[in-house]
């Protein structure tokens, strides 16, 4: 049954569509065949993962966005110079490779970029036209700093990107990766997409070391030869690093106000699941909404919906840094880092990752509501997950302030960052599911007014009771913390309403918060004290003042100077702690909140933040007791 919306004489809509009505319209409108076709177009270029190919992908996406009726489709050329920073993330140098081959001296070819692009590591150094011959040495897991690699190719048991600085320090002439996330893919090659000396990005200070990736079958062959005696290989890599651009593409589905809702998908990745599906799902979501609006089946939303197709982290960080006013007007975001595998395989269910606790928000409850409502109709399970670092959900952090939830699923047969991640493994039904869920989530927020805000507050209140109950299981000490966080989620709907109605809505929300407070009091009475959290000397007298948005990957600091501290690009505890630092809380309070969020830890908060302050990443202030 078509959505029944009554037009006012003035031409507006009598009321906004309900979530169920929006989902029903999208189920009729989403064109999974077109989404699959766009996925294949993205894969056709990005599987080669060079910067000229990324530029070709950007052109394809801009053409498709325009053809599908989206507005203001544009390519933005972020610098790829190995020097420029967005937040504390250093933009990588551009890279291109024309050919690359690795062969056993006088024997078999182990890797050939022309046949399988993942044969060569992204940002691999060149060898020169004459090639490079050297002996192979086996580097076992954890032994990179103790194995003699000087003048040799290091055959690495672990991902060589994590130990590159040790290989460079030891004088290796190249690396051969044998690591794979799925050894059962005997002819699959793990894509090595990080090759900086000090982290993910290949910066201007990085070393142009040649690097290849071989299959489990070839690994077994090479190990047999090594067991029999010395083995030499010959490598030829025709590649270059240069100052270029890291392009991303954006377009809009216009609303009636300047506020925006954002959806993100990652280009510049070699896989069909990861992440050509995420790119195509975000674009088809806006295309379907555009068709529904043009046909009069949905009203034009209050807020503009924007799609951003970009390199993970680097593209979104540049976007955020370049558009501060637009970012302030962006009320929510959805990140799709999303395989779309077969229904019949275990582990392919969608998982929905929440905002960090410092940014608890109504979007947490909404994405779960949309997922639950829709996936029940197609009889597919799904999961809720806590906030995870390492992707574009960092935008929820307080210095940026865009609440961001993340949809992800496994691929059944594990093909993550593997040459076996191909379009034939993508299930159109899964791609359709996540497109509909994403479109419904985006449109509901884009068109939300006061009544929708009240409904969203109700969702958040209901979720708050569940979260407080879970907190009570850990003892009374965690209940007050969760009450505060869930109260913030209820109040977060205020940003959807402006003007004189905002005060009226605030009164309604405080009643909901009062009910949560009463519920928490009941749980406190029946709960024990709960576990004590670890405290650290000096933390109470210190305050951390942040200088820039986002996490701190340390990619501009030589790895030898890290003093054993982790990169903030991926490590959970230091990143969560950083987001709690608001220039007012003491470090003791930051440590307490981090442990309430993640659990008890012996992490050295004082040592880590003193280290960051020493290198200028943060400012350490003294706090009067």
C-alpha positions in Angstrom: 0.0 0.0 0.0 1.4 3.4 -1.0 2.4 5.9 1.6 -0.6 8.1 2.3 0.5 11.6 3.0 -2.0 14.5 2.7 -0.9 17.7 1.1 -1.8 21.0 2.7 -3.2 23.8 0.5 0.1 25.6 0.8 1.8 22.6 -0.8 3.5 21.2 2.3 2.9 17.8 4.0 0.4 17.4 6.8 2.8 15.2 8.7 6.1 13.5 8.4 6.2 9.8 7.4 6.6 7.3 10.2 9.6 5.0 10.2 7.6 2.0 9.1 6.1 4.0 6.2 9.6 5.1 5.1 10.9 1.6 5.2 8.0 0.3 3.2 8.6 2.8 0.5 12.3 2.0 0.4 11.6 -1.7 0.1 9.7 -0.9 -3.1 12.2 1.6 -4.5 15.8 0.4 -3.8 17.3 -1.0 -6.9 19.8 -3.7 -5.8 20.8 -4.4 -9.4 22.0 -0.8 -9.8 23.8 -0.9 -6.5 25.5 -4.1 -7.6 26.5 -2.5 -10.9 28.0 0.5 -9.1 29.9 -1.8 -6.7 31.5 -3.5 -9.7 32.5 -0.2 -11.3 34.2 0.9 -8.0 35.9 -2.5 -7.7 37.2 -2.4 -11.3 39.4 0.6 -10.5 40.1 0.4 -6.8 41.3 -3.3 -6.9 44.6 -1.8 -8.4 44.9 0.6 -5.4 47.1 3.3 -7.1 46.4 7.0 -6.9 45.7 7.3 -10.7 43.1 4.6 -10.2 41.6 6.4 -7.2 41.2 9.4 -9.5 39.4 7.3 -12.1 37.1 6.0 -9.4 36.3 9.5 -8.3 35.3 10.4 -11.9 33.1 7.4 -12.1 31.4 8.2 -8.8 30.8 11.9 -9.8 29.2 10.8 -13.1 27.0 8.3 -11.3 25.9 10.7 -8.6 24.9 13.3 -11.2 23.1 10.7 -13.4 21.1 9.5 -10.4 19.8 13.0 -9.7 22.0 14.1 -6.8 23.1 17.7 -6.5 26.4 19.4 -6.4 28.5 16.3 -7.1 32.1 17.3 -6.9 35.6 15.9 -6.6 37.8 17.3 -3.9 41.5 16.8 -4.3 43.0 16.5 -0.8 46.8 16.8 -0.8 48.7 13.5 -1.0 52.1 15.0 -0.2 53.3 13.0 2.9 53.5 16.3 4.9 50.1 17.9 5.3 48.1 17.0 8.4 44.4 16.8 9.1 44.2 16.6 12.9 47.3 14.7 13.7 47.0 12.3 10.8 49.6 12.9 8.1 48.3 12.7 4.5 50.1 9.9 2.6 52.3 10.4 -0.5 50.6 9.5 -3.7 51.9 6.3 -5.3 51.7 4.5 -8.6 53.0 1.1 -9.8 53.2 0.0 -13.4 54.5 -3.5 -12.9 56.0 -5.6 -10.1 57.2 -9.2 -10.1 58.9 -11.5 -7.6 60.5 -14.8 -8.7 62.7 -17.4 -7.2 66.1 -17.2 -8.8 66.0 -19.6 -11.7 62.5 -20.8 -10.7 58.9 -20.0 -10.2 57.1 -16.6 -10.2 55.8 -15.9 -6.7 54.1 -12.6 -7.3 53.0 -10.6 -10.3 51.1 -7.3 -10.0 49.8 -7.6 -13.6 48.0 -10.9 -12.8 46.9 -10.2 -9.1 47.3 -6.6 -7.9 47.5 -7.7 -4.2 50.8 -9.4 -5.1 52.6 -6.1 -4.4 52.2 -4.1 -1.2 50.6 -0.7 -1.5 53.4 2.0 -1.4 56.0 -0.6 -2.3 59.4 1.0 -3.2 60.9 0.6 -6.6 63.9 -1.6 -7.5 65.1 0.1 -10.7 64.9 -1.4 -14.2 67.7 -3.9 -13.4 65.8 -5.4 -10.6 67.0 -6.6 -7.2 68.4 -10.0 -6.2 68.9 -11.1 -2.6 68.8 -14.0 -0.3 65.6 -14.7 1.7 65.6 -14.9 5.5 62.7 -16.2 7.5 61.5 -13.7 10.2 59.3 -15.4 12.8 56.5 -13.6 14.6 58.0 -11.3 17.2 61.6 -11.9 16.0 62.0 -8.9 13.6 64.3 -7.0 16.0 66.5 -10.1 16.6 66.8 -11.6 13.1 69.7 -10.6 10.9 68.0 -9.2 7.8 70.8 -6.9 6.5 71.0 -7.1 2.7 68.2 -9.7 2.6 64.5 -10.1 1.7 62.6 -10.6 5.0 60.0 -13.4 4.7 57.7 -12.2 7.4 55.3 -14.4 9.5 53.4 -11.3 10.6 52.0 -8.4 8.7 55.2 -6.6 7.6 53.5 -3.1 8.0 53.7 -3.5 11.7 57.4 -4.2 11.8 58.6 -2.2 8.8 60.5 0.2 11.1 62.5 -2.8 12.5 63.2 -4.1 9.0 64.5 -0.7 7.9 66.6 -0.4 11.0 68.0 -3.9 10.4 69.0 -3.1 6.8 66.5 -5.4 4.9 66.4 -4.7 1.2 62.7 -5.8 0.9 59.9 -7.8 2.5 57.8 -10.8 1.5 54.6 -11.1 3.3 53.2 -14.5 4.2 50.6 -13.3 6.8 46.9 -13.9 5.9 43.7 -13.5 7.9 42.5 -16.7 6.3 45.1 -19.4 5.6 42.4 -21.6 4.1 42.4 -19.3 1.0 45.4 -21.1 -0.4 45.6 -18.9 -3.5 44.6 -15.7 -1.8 47.0 -12.8 -1.1 46.6 -10.5 1.9 46.5 -6.9 0.8 49.1 -4.9 2.6 47.7 -1.4 2.6 50.0 0.3 5.2 53.7 0.8 4.5 54.8 3.9 6.4 57.8 3.6 8.7 55.8 5.0 11.6 52.3 3.9 11.0 49.7 3.5 8.3 50.6 6.5 6.1 53.6 6.4 3.8 54.9 9.9 4.6 57.7 11.9 3.1 60.0 10.4 5.8 59.2 6.8 5.0 61.6 4.4 3.3 60.8 3.1 -0.2 61.3 -0.6 0.6 60.1 -3.1 -2.0 57.3 -5.4 -0.6 55.4 -8.3 -2.0 52.5 -10.6 -0.7 52.4 -14.3 -1.5 49.8 -17.0 -1.1 49.7 -19.8 1.6 50.5 -22.3 -1.2 53.6 -20.3 -2.2 54.5 -19.8 1.4 54.7 -23.6 1.9 56.7 -24.0 -1.3 59.2 -21.3 -0.2 59.5 -22.7 3.3 60.4 -26.2 1.9 63.1 -24.6 -0.2 64.5 -22.7 2.8 64.6 -25.9 4.8 66.8 -27.4 2.1 69.3 -24.5 1.9 69.7 -20.8 1.0 67.1 -19.3 -1.4 67.5 -16.2 -3.5 64.8 -14.2 -5.2 64.8 -11.5 -7.9 62.4 -8.6 -7.6 61.5 -5.9 -10.1 59.2 -3.1 -9.2 58.4 -0.1 -11.4 56.8 2.3 -9.0 57.0 5.9 -7.8 56.0 8.0 -4.8 55.1 11.6 -5.6 53.2 14.6 -4.3 49.7 14.3 -5.8 46.1 14.2 -4.6 43.9 11.8 -2.7 40.5 12.5 -4.3 37.1 12.1 -2.6 33.6 12.8 -3.9 30.6 14.4 -2.3 27.0 15.2 -3.4 23.7 16.0 -1.8 20.0 15.3 -1.6 18.9 18.9 -0.8 16.7 19.7 2.2 14.9 22.9 3.1 17.4 24.1 5.8 21.2 24.4 6.1 21.4 21.5 8.5 22.8 18.2 7.1 22.9 14.5 7.7 26.0 12.6 6.4 26.7 9.1 5.1 30.2 7.8 4.4 31.6 4.9 2.4 35.3 4.1 1.8 36.9 4.2 -1.7 40.6 3.4 -2.3 40.2 -0.2 -1.0 40.9 -3.3 -3.2 37.9 -5.4 -2.2 34.4 -5.8 -3.4 33.0 -6.3 0.1 35.5 -4.0 1.7 34.5 -1.5 0.6 32.9 -1.1 -2.9 29.7 -2.3 -1.3 29.7 0.5 1.3 30.2 3.1 -1.4 27.5 1.7 -3.7 25.0 1.3 -0.7 25.4 4.9 0.4 24.9 6.3 -3.2 21.9 4.0 -3.9 20.4 5.1 -0.6 20.3 8.7 -1.7 19.3 7.8 -5.3 16.3 5.8 -4.0 15.2 8.7 -1.7 15.6 11.1 -4.6 13.3 9.0 -6.7 10.7 8.8 -3.9 10.8 12.6 -3.4 10.5 13.3 -7.1 7.5 10.9 -7.4 5.8 12.6 -4.4 5.9 9.5 -2.3 8.1 11.2 0.3 8.3 14.9 1.2 11.5 16.8 0.7 13.4 16.6 4.0 14.1 19.5 6.3 17.8 18.7 6.3 20.1 18.0 3.4 21.5 14.5 3.2 25.1 14.4 2.0 27.1 11.4 0.7 30.9 11.3 1.1 32.9 8.7 -0.8 36.5 8.9 0.3 39.6 7.1 1.5 39.1 5.8 5.1 40.1 8.3 7.7 42.3 10.5 5.4 39.4 11.6 3.2 36.9 12.2 6.1 39.6 14.0 8.2 40.4 16.4 5.3 36.6 16.9 4.8 36.0 17.8 8.5 39.1 20.1 8.6 38.1 21.9 5.4 34.4 22.4 6.2 34.1 23.6 9.9 30.8 25.5 9.3 29.2 22.6 7.5 30.4 20.2 10.2 28.7 22.4 12.9 25.5 22.1 10.9 25.7 18.3 10.5 23.5 16.6 13.1 24.3 12.9 12.5 26.3 10.5 10.3 26.2 6.8 9.3 29.4 5.0 8.3 29.2 1.9 6.0 32.3 -0.1 6.2 30.3 -3.0 5.0 30.7 -6.4 3.4 27.5 -7.8 1.9 27.9 -11.6 2.0 25.5 -14.5 1.4 22.6 -15.0 3.8 23.4 -18.7 3.9 26.9 -18.3 5.5 27.5 -18.0 9.2 29.0 -14.7 10.4 27.5 -12.5 7.7 25.0 -10.8 10.0 25.1 -7.0 10.2 26.6 -5.4 13.3 25.8 -1.9 14.4 28.5 0.0 16.3 27.4 2.7 18.7 28.8 6.1 19.6 31.5 6.3 22.3 30.1 6.9 25.7 31.4 10.5 25.8 29.0 11.1 22.9 26.0 9.0 23.8 23.2 9.9 21.4 19.8 9.2 20.1 21.3 7.8 16.9 22.3 4.7 18.9 18.7 3.8 19.7 17.5 4.8 16.2 19.9 2.6 14.2 19.0 -0.3 16.4 15.3 0.4 15.9 15.6 0.6 12.1 17.7 -2.5 12.0 15.4 -4.5 14.2 12.2 -3.4 12.4 13.6 -4.1 8.9 15.7 -7.2 9.5 12.8 -9.0 11.3 10.9 -8.7 8.0 13.6 -10.5 6.1 14.3 -13.0 9.0 17.9 -12.0 9.4 19.7 -11.7 12.7 21.8 -8.7 13.6 24.1 -7.5 16.5 24.7 -4.4 18.6 28.4 -3.5 19.2 30.1 -1.0 21.4 32.1 1.8 19.8 35.3 0.7 18.1 38.3 2.8 17.1 40.0 2.8 13.7 37.4 4.0 11.3 35.4 7.2 10.6 33.2 6.9 13.7 35.9 9.2 15.3 33.6 12.0 14.1 31.5 11.5 17.2 34.2 12.8 19.4 33.5 16.1 21.2 36.0 18.2 19.2 34.0 17.4 16.1 30.6 16.6 17.5 28.9 14.6 14.7 27.3 11.5 16.3 28.2 8.6 14.0 27.1 5.0 14.0 28.7 2.3 11.9 27.3 -0.7 10.1 29.5 -3.7 9.4 29.2 -7.4 8.7 31.5 -10.3 8.3 32.0 -12.0 4.9 31.3 -15.5 5.9 34.3 -16.9 4.2 36.9 -14.5 5.6 38.2 -12.4 2.7 39.0 -9.2 4.6 41.9 -7.4 2.8 42.4 -10.4 0.6 42.6 -10.8 -3.2 39.7 -13.2 -2.9 37.4 -10.3 -2.0 35.7 -10.3 -5.4 32.3 -9.2 -6.7 31.1 -12.8 -7.2 31.1 -13.1 -3.4 28.7 -10.1 -2.9 25.1 -11.0 -2.2 22.6 -8.5 -3.7 20.1 -9.3 -0.9 22.6 -8.2 1.7 23.5 -5.1 -0.2 19.8 -4.3 -0.5 19.3 -4.7 3.2 22.0 -2.3 4.3 20.9 0.2 1.6 17.3 0.3 2.9 18.5 0.5 6.6 20.9 3.3 5.8 18.4 5.3 3.7 15.6 5.0 6.4 18.0 6.0 9.2 19.2 9.1 7.2 15.8 10.2 6.0 14.1 9.9 9.4 16.8 12.2 10.9 16.8 14.5 8.0 13.1 15.1 8.2 12.7 15.0 12.0 10.9 17.8 13.8 9.5 18.2 17.3 7.2 15.2 17.2 9.9 12.9 15.8 12.3 14.3 18.4 9.9 13.2 21.2 9.7 9.7 19.7 13.4 9.5 19.4 13.7 10.6 23.1 11.3 7.8 23.9 13.5 5.3 22.1 16.6 6.6 24.0 14.8 6.5 27.3 13.8 2.8 26.7 17.4 2.0 25.7 18.5 3.8 28.9 16.6 1.5 31.2 18.3 -1.5 29.6 21.8 0.1 29.8 21.2 1.0 33.5 20.2 -2.6 34.2 23.4 -3.9 32.6 25.4 -1.4 34.6 23.7 -2.6 37.8 25.2 -6.1 37.2 28.7 -4.5 37.7 27.7 -2.8 41.0 26.2 0.5 42.2 29.3 2.5 41.2 28.6 2.1 37.5 24.9 2.9 37.8 25.4 6.7 38.3 27.8 6.8 35.4 25.4 5.1 33.0 22.5 7.3 34.2 24.5 10.3 33.3 25.4 8.9 29.8 21.8 7.7 29.0 20.4 11.1 30.2 22.7 12.7 27.7 21.3 10.4 24.9 17.8 11.5 25.8 18.7 15.2 25.8 20.6 14.9 22.5 17.3 15.2 20.5 17.2 18.9 21.4 19.4 19.6 18.5 16.6 18.6 16.1 14.4 21.5 17.3 15.1 25.2 17.3 13.3 28.4 18.3 10.7 28.7 21.1 9.7 25.0 20.9 13.1 24.0 22.1 12.4 25.1 25.7 9.1 23.2 25.6 10.8 20.1 24.4 13.4 20.5 27.1 10.7 20.2 29.7 9.4 17.0 28.2 13.0 15.5 28.1 13.6 16.4 31.8 10.6 14.3 32.8 12.1 11.4 30.9 15.4 11.9 32.6 13.6 12.0 35.9 12.1 8.6 35.2 15.6 7.3 34.4 16.9 8.8 37.6 14.2 7.1 39.7 14.9 3.8 37.9 18.6 4.1 38.7 17.8 4.7 42.3 15.9 1.5 42.5 18.8 -0.4 40.9 21.3 1.2 43.3 19.4 -0.1 46.3 19.7 -3.7 45.2 23.2 -3.6 43.8 26.5 -4.2 45.6 29.5 -1.8 45.6 31.0 -3.2 42.5 34.7 -3.5 41.7 37.1 -0.7 42.6 38.8 1.1 39.7 42.5 1.5 39.6 43.9 4.9 40.6 47.2 6.4 39.6 49.3 8.8 41.6 49.6 12.3 40.2 46.6 11.9 38.0 44.4 14.1 40.3 46.7 17.1 39.9 46.8 17.1 36.1 44.5 18.3 33.3 44.9 17.4 29.7 44.1 20.1 27.1 43.7 18.8 23.6 45.0 20.8 20.6 43.5 19.1 17.6 40.6 17.0 16.6 40.7 13.2 16.2 43.0 10.5 17.4 46.8 10.6 17.5 48.5 8.0 15.3 52.0 9.2 16.0 52.9 8.9 12.3 54.9 12.1 12.4 57.2 10.7 15.2 59.9 8.2 14.5 58.8 4.8 15.9 62.0 4.6 17.9 60.8 7.6 19.9 57.4 6.1 20.9 58.8 4.9 24.2 56.6 1.8 24.0 53.4 3.7 23.8 50.7 2.6 21.3 49.6 4.4 18.2 46.3 6.2 18.9 45.2 5.3 15.3 43.9 1.9 16.6 44.5 1.4 20.3 41.2 1.6 22.2 42.1 2.8 25.7 44.3 5.8 24.8 41.7 6.9 22.2 38.7 6.7 24.5 40.7 8.5 27.2 41.7 11.2 24.8 38.0 11.8 23.9 37.2 12.3 27.6 39.8 15.0 27.9 37.9 18.3 27.7 40.5 20.6 29.3 38.4 20.6 32.5 38.4 17.1 33.8 41.4 15.9 35.8 43.3 13.0 34.4 42.1 11.0 37.4 38.5 11.6 36.3 39.5 10.8 32.7 41.0 7.5 33.9 37.9 6.8 36.0 35.5 7.5 33.1 37.6 5.4 30.6 37.5 2.4 33.0 33.8 2.8 33.5 33.4 2.7 29.8 35.9 -0.1 29.0 36.6 -1.9 32.2 39.4 -2.0 34.8 42.8 -1.5 33.3 46.4 -1.0 34.5 47.1 1.3 31.5 49.5 4.1 32.4 47.3 7.2 31.8 49.8 9.6 33.4 52.8 8.2 31.5 50.9 8.2 28.2 49.6 11.7 28.4 53.0 13.0 29.7 54.5 11.4 26.6 52.0 13.2 24.4 52.6 16.5 26.1 56.4 16.1 25.7 56.0 15.8 22.0 53.5 18.6 21.7 50.4 16.7 20.9 48.5 17.9 24.0 49.1 20.4 26.7 49.4 19.3 30.3 48.0 21.7 32.9 48.5 21.7 36.6 45.3 21.5 38.7 45.0 23.1 42.1 43.9 20.4 44.6 
